[in-house]
Amino acid sequence: MSHLSNQCIAELLAASDAQTHLSQLTRRSLFSSSAVGLGAAALASLDGTRALGAELASSAPVPATPTGNETAVGGRPDLPHHPPAAKRAIYLFMSGAPSQMDMWDHKPEMADWFDKDLPESIRQGQRLTTMTSGQARFPIAPSIYKFAPHGQNGTMASELIPHMAGKVDEIALVKSMYTEAINHDPAITYICTGNQLPGKASLGAWLSYGLGTENADLPAFVVMTASWTGRKQAQALYNRLWGSGFLPSRYQGVALRSTGDPVLYLSNPSGIHSRVRRRMLDTLADLNAETLRRIGDPETDARIAQYEMAFRMQTSVPDLTDLSDEPQHVLDLYGPDVLKPGTFANCCLMARRMAERGVRFTQIFHRGWDQHGALPKDLPNQCRDTDQPSAGLLTDLKQRGLLDDTLVVWGGEFGRTIYCQGKLTKDDYGRDHHPKCFTVWMAGAGIRQGVVHGETDEFSYNILRDPVHIRDLNATILDQLGIDHERFTYPFQGLDQKLTGVEESRVVRELLV
């Protein structure tokens, strides 16, 4: 058993005292009243049909007409709410916060402001981090990088990102993103789960729960954490960023690793044949079904499904990760690091391979974007890691006809300040966290091409027009996958939980075709 999945083992241990587990999760007393039916449904779930927890959690009627998700395995029966533009999504997450004014948000006026103080009329008493709140001054640090116009509309882009600069006519650039969180952990938790506090379900888990997958042999939600060459003191990433929160645990992201087994405990132990493992799983499923019948805990159903998925992945994952069938002209799209396991380039190619195999949501985390100092040393390395692979991913998806129904999102958790943190020189500076404006881009299914949305002031400090909150971004992502964020809920702690929460949020229609 210890060789199946560390996630499964943790759940088995957590369920060892069934009565305590039941008392902690009072909703489950409802399930215990119909335990026999649940046991039968759990066994039926072994064929990859809809998750029991999803069926019970959904109060909406099953639609009478096709809705565009007929090929899905699992998912809620009432989804999608409307015909989706995208069948799947790939999220390129730059953890640590890229400097928008050094990459996308060109501010040529700042050249005349070098080492002058940020005006209070611009700062407007806004919150600062403890890393710079004690500074005697807030000296302006203009970007040292050259910008040039690109594409039909002359969209400005930095010399740091020449490959993505060549893609400006294929993406929608949003310069007016903002958030309330000013420190990394709450900020990245906020954008990934819709709340600054841990415990909520991640975007990928919501999509896995709602839409299922188009490939029963691979997870609906896969996560990769890429290597990086910038600042080595990077922010930590926690499993909860791709966790399922209050949703059944089967919907959490599966981490794809670059060393050893691609997924933990995927290989059979030495001396164990696959037929033996199959018999063991069948026996374990019988035991779990009996536990489900007695206790009525829907997590037992999730446990059965996870064991079965682990078994199926023994065949599907090696095929997924074998790049020997990729022609050289495709490898060249992603750059020289594409065959190095764990690099961002390698992860982007893997994301394309997952897209064509029906994985619903792939998220790549690239760390090291936290340039509080030595930005001119570290930022170019980060851009080299990601620029060509990001552009190569778009090209590869497009030439395979996948970009038409694949949504691609790029961005971080907040932006950076125009003023310098620490000592400022002509060729060296650092930037602090800035939540009031930052840049993301979107491409692919249903996204308008060549659009620049939003505008910031000449200091890249405040939004002048068309603000987009991270809740709006998540609402827009859901919309493109056929989901109305207001109607997509899950009952927990007496509330109908939503990815976008209870505060106002909207789909950014200006970005959509």
Long-range contacts (C-beta under 8 A, 24 or more apart in sequence): 1-280, 1-284, 2-265, 3-265, 3-267, 3-268, 3-269, 3-272, 4-265, 4-281, 4-307, 4-310, 5-263, 5-264, 5-265, 5-306, 5-307, 5-310, 6-264, 6-265, 7-249, 7-252, 7-306, 8-303, 8-306, 8-307, 8-310, 11-249, 11-299, 11-302, 11-303, 11-306, 12-303, 15-291, 15-295, 15-297, 15-299, 15-300, 15-303, 18-291, 18-294, 18-295, 18-297, 21-295, 21-297, 22-295, 22-296, 22-297, 25-297, 27-491, 28-295, 28-296, 28-297, 28-298, 29-296, 30-296, 31-56, 31-296, 31-297, 31-298, 32-295, 32-296, 33-296, 34-296, 35-292, 35-293, 35-294, 35-295, 35-296, 36-293, 38-292, 38-293, 38-296, 38-298, 38-301, 39-289, 39-290, 39-292, 39-293, 41-301, 42-288, 42-289, 42-292, 42-300, 42-301, 42-304, 43-285, 43-289, 43-304, 45-301, 45-304, 45-305, 46-285, 46-304, 46-305, 46-308, 48-73, 48-74, 48-216, 48-308, 49-73, 49-74, 50-74, 50-75, 50-76, 50-77, 50-212, 51-209, 51-212, 51-248, 51-250, 51-251, 51-301, 51-302, 51-305, 52-298, 52-301, 53-247, 53-248, 53-250, 53-298, 53-301, 53-302, 54-209, 54-248, 56-298, 57-490, 57-491, 60-487, 67-482, 68-482, 69-211, 69-212, 69-482, 71-214, 71-358, 72-211, 72-212, 72-213, 72-214, 73-212, 73-213, 73-214, 73-215, 73-216, 74-208, 74-212, 74-213, 74-220, 75-209, 75-210, 75-211, 75-212, 75-213, 76-209, 76-210, 76-211, 79-210, 79-211, 79-482, 79-483, 79-488, 80-211, 80-481, 80-482, 80-483, 81-482, 81-483, 81-484, 81-487, 81-488, 82-482, 82-484, 83-482, 84-445, 84-480, 84-481, 84-482, 84-483, 85-405, 85-407, 85-445, 85-446, 85-480, 85-481, 85-482, 85-512, 85-513, 86-405, 86-406, 86-407, 86-444, 86-445, 86-446, 86-480, 86-481, 87-214, 87-360, 87-405, 87-406, 87-445, 87-481, 88-214, 88-355, 88-358, 88-359, 88-360, 88-361, 88-362, 88-405, 88-406, 88-407, 88-481, 89-207, 89-360, 89-361, 89-362, 89-406, 89-407, 89-408, 89-409, 89-477, 89-480, 89-481, 90-351, 90-355, 90-361, 90-362, 90-363, 90-364, 90-393, 90-406, 90-407, 90-408, 90-409, 91-203, 91-204, 91-361, 91-362, 91-363, 91-364, 91-408, 91-409, 92-348, 92-364, 92-366, 92-386, 92-390, 92-393, 92-408, 92-409, 92-410, 92-411, 93-188, 93-192, 93-363, 93-364, 93-365, 93-366, 93-411, 93-412, 94-366, 94-369, 94-382, 94-386, 94-410, 94-411, 94-412, 95-184, 95-188, 95-234, 95-235, 95-237, 95-365, 95-366, 95-367, 95-368, 95-369, 95-412, 95-413, 96-184, 96-231, 96-234, 96-235, 96-367, 96-368, 96-369, 96-370, 96-371, 96-412, 96-413, 97-184, 97-187, 97-369, 97-370, 97-412, 97-413, 97-414, 97-415, 97-416, 97-433, 97-438, 98-369, 98-382, 98-411, 98-412, 98-415, 98-416, 98-438, 98-439, 99-143, 99-371, 99-375, 99-379, 99-415, 99-416, 99-431, 100-175, 100-415, 100-416, 100-437, 100-438, 100-439, 100-460, 101-143, 101-416, 101-418, 101-460, 102-143, 102-145, 102-158, 102-160, 102-375, 102-379, 102-416, 103-157, 103-158, 103-160, 103-161, 103-383, 103-439, 104-156, 104-157, 104-158, 104-161, 104-173, 104-175, 104-439, 104-441, 105-175, 105-437, 105-439, 105-456, 105-460, 106-147, 106-156, 106-158, 107-142, 107-143, 107-418, 107-458, 107-459, 107-460, 108-147, 109-458, 110-140, 110-142, 110-143, 110-418, 110-458, 110-459, 111-142, 113-140, 113-142, 114-140, 114-141, 114-142, 114-426, 115-139, 115-140, 115-424, 116-140, 117-419, 118-418, 118-419, 118-459, 118-461, 122-457, 122-459, 122-461, 122-462, 123-461, 124-462, 126-436, 127-182, 128-182, 128-432, 129-182, 129-183, 129-432, 129-433, 131-372, 131-421, 131-432, 131-433, 132-417, 132-419, 132-421, 132-432, 135-421, 138-417, 138-419, 138-420, 139-419, 139-420, 139-424, 140-418, 140-419, 140-420, 140-459, 141-418, 141-419, 141-420, 141-424, 141-429, 141-431, 144-376, 144-426, 144-427, 151-450, 152-450, 153-450, 153-452, 155-450, 155-452, 160-379, 160-380, 160-383, 160-387, 161-383, 161-387, 162-387, 163-387, 163-388, 163-390, 163-391, 163-392, 164-387, 164-390, 164-391, 164-441, 166-391, 167-391, 167-394, 167-443, 168-450, 169-449, 169-450, 170-394, 170-398, 170-443, 170-449, 170-450, 171-394, 171-441, 171-442, 171-443, 171-447, 171-449, 171-450, 172-441, 172-442, 172-443, 172-447, 172-448, 172-449, 172-450, 172-451, 172-452, 172-453, 172-511, 173-439, 173-441, 173-451, 173-452, 173-453, 174-439, 174-440, 174-441, 174-442, 174-453, 174-454, 174-468, 174-473, 174-508, 174-511, 175-437, 175-439, 175-452, 175-453, 175-454, 175-455, 175-456, 176-437, 176-453, 176-454, 176-455, 176-456, 176-463, 176-465, 176-466, 176-467, 176-468, 177-411, 177-415, 177-437, 177-438, 177-439, 177-440, 177-454, 177-468, 177-469, 177-470, 177-473, 178-435, 178-436, 178-437, 178-438, 178-463, 178-467, 178-468, 178-469, 178-470, 179-413, 179-414, 179-435, 179-469, 179-470, 180-435, 181-413, 181-414, 181-435, 182-414, 182-433, 182-435, 183-433, 184-235, 184-370, 184-413, 184-433, 185-235, 185-236, 185-238, 187-413, 187-414, 187-433, 187-435, 188-235, 188-237, 188-241, 188-413, 189-240, 189-241, 190-413, 190-470, 191-413, 191-470, 191-473, 191-474, 192-241, 192-242, 193-240, 193-241, 193-245, 193-499, 194-471, 194-474, 194-498, 194-499, 194-500, 194-501, 195-501, 198-238, 198-240, 199-240, 199-245, 199-246, 200-245, 200-246, 200-497, 201-243, 201-244, 201-245, 201-246, 201-247, 201-251, 201-490, 201-497, 201-499, 202-240, 202-241, 202-242, 202-243, 202-244, 202-245, 202-252, 202-253, 203-361, 203-363, 203-474, 203-477, 203-499, 204-242, 204-253, 204-360, 204-361, 204-363, 205-242, 205-243, 205-244, 205-245, 205-247, 205-251, 205-252, 205-253, 206-247, 206-251, 206-478, 206-488, 206-499, 207-360, 207-361, 207-478, 207-481, 208-250, 208-251, 208-252, 208-253, 208-360, 208-361, 209-244, 209-247, 209-248, 209-251, 209-490, 210-483, 210-488, 211-360, 211-481, 211-482, 211-483, 212-360, 213-358, 213-359, 213-360, 214-358, 214-359, 214-360, 215-316, 215-357, 215-358, 215-359, 216-312, 217-312, 217-313, 217-315, 217-316, 218-313, 218-316, 218-317, 218-320, 218-354, 218-357, 218-358, 218-359, 219-253, 219-254, 219-309, 219-313, 219-359, 220-251, 220-359, 220-360, 220-361, 221-251, 221-252, 221-253, 221-254, 221-359, 221-360, 221-361, 221-362, 221-363, 222-253, 222-254, 222-255, 222-256, 222-354, 222-359, 222-361, 222-362, 222-363, 223-253, 223-254, 223-255, 223-256, 223-362, 223-363, 223-364, 223-365, 224-255, 224-256, 224-258, 224-347, 224-350, 224-351, 224-362, 224-363, 224-364, 224-365, 225-255, 225-364, 225-365, 225-367, 226-342, 226-343, 226-344, 226-346, 226-347, 226-364, 226-365, 226-366, 226-367, 226-385, 227-258, 227-342, 227-343, 227-344, 228-344, 228-366, 228-367, 228-368, 228-381, 228-382, 228-385, 229-368, 229-381, 229-382, 229-384, 229-385, 230-368, 230-369, 230-371, 230-378, 230-379, 230-381, 230-382, 230-385, 231-368, 231-370, 231-371, 231-374, 231-378, 232-368, 233-370, 234-367, 234-368, 234-370, 235-367, 235-370, 237-365, 237-367, 241-365, 242-363, 246-490, 246-492, 246-493, 246-497, 247-490, 248-298, 248-299, 248-301, 248-302, 249-299, 249-302, 249-303, 249-306, 250-301, 250-302, 250-305, 250-306, 250-309, 253-361, 253-363, 256-317, 256-321, 256-350, 258-341, 258-342, 258-346, 259-341, 259-342, 262-317, 262-318, 262-320, 262-321, 263-310, 263-313, 263-317, 265-310, 266-310, 266-313, 266-314, 266-317, 267-314, 268-314, 274-314, 277-311, 278-311, 281-307, 281-308, 281-311, 316-357, 320-350, 320-353, 320-354, 320-357, 321-350, 323-349, 330-396, 333-388, 333-391, 333-392, 333-395, 333-396, 334-388, 334-389, 334-392, 334-393, 334-396, 335-388, 335-389, 335-392, 337-385, 337-389, 338-389, 343-385, 343-389, 344-385, 344-386, 344-389, 345-385, 345-388, 345-389, 345-392, 347-389, 348-389, 348-390, 348-392, 348-393, 349-389, 349-392, 349-393, 349-396, 351-393, 352-393, 352-396, 352-397, 352-400, 352-402, 355-397, 355-402, 355-406, 356-400, 356-402, 369-412, 371-416, 371-430, 371-431, 372-421, 372-422, 372-430, 372-431, 372-432, 373-421, 373-422, 373-429, 373-430, 374-428, 374-430, 375-428, 375-429, 375-430, 375-431, 376-427, 376-428, 376-429, 377-428, 394-443, 394-444, 397-444, 403-443, 403-444, 403-445, 404-444, 404-445, 405-444, 405-445, 406-444, 406-445, 407-442, 407-443, 407-444, 407-445, 407-446, 407-447, 407-477, 407-480, 407-481, 408-442, 408-443, 408-444, 409-440, 409-441, 409-442, 409-473, 409-477, 410-440, 410-441, 410-442, 411-438, 411-439, 411-440, 411-441, 411-473, 412-438, 412-440, 414-438, 415-439, 415-460, 417-461, 418-459, 418-460, 418-461, 434-461, 436-461, 436-462, 436-463, 437-461, 437-462, 437-463, 440-473, 442-476, 442-511, 445-480, 446-480, 446-512, 446-513, 447-480, 447-511, 447-512, 447-513, 448-510, 448-511, 448-512, 448-513, 451-510, 451-511, 453-508, 453-510, 453-511, 466-510, 468-508, 469-505, 471-500, 471-501, 471-503, 471-504, 471-505, 472-505, 472-506, 472-507, 472-508, 473-508, 474-499, 474-500, 474-505, 475-500, 475-505, 475-506, 475-507, 475-508, 476-507, 476-508, 476-511, 476-512, 479-507, 479-512, 480-512
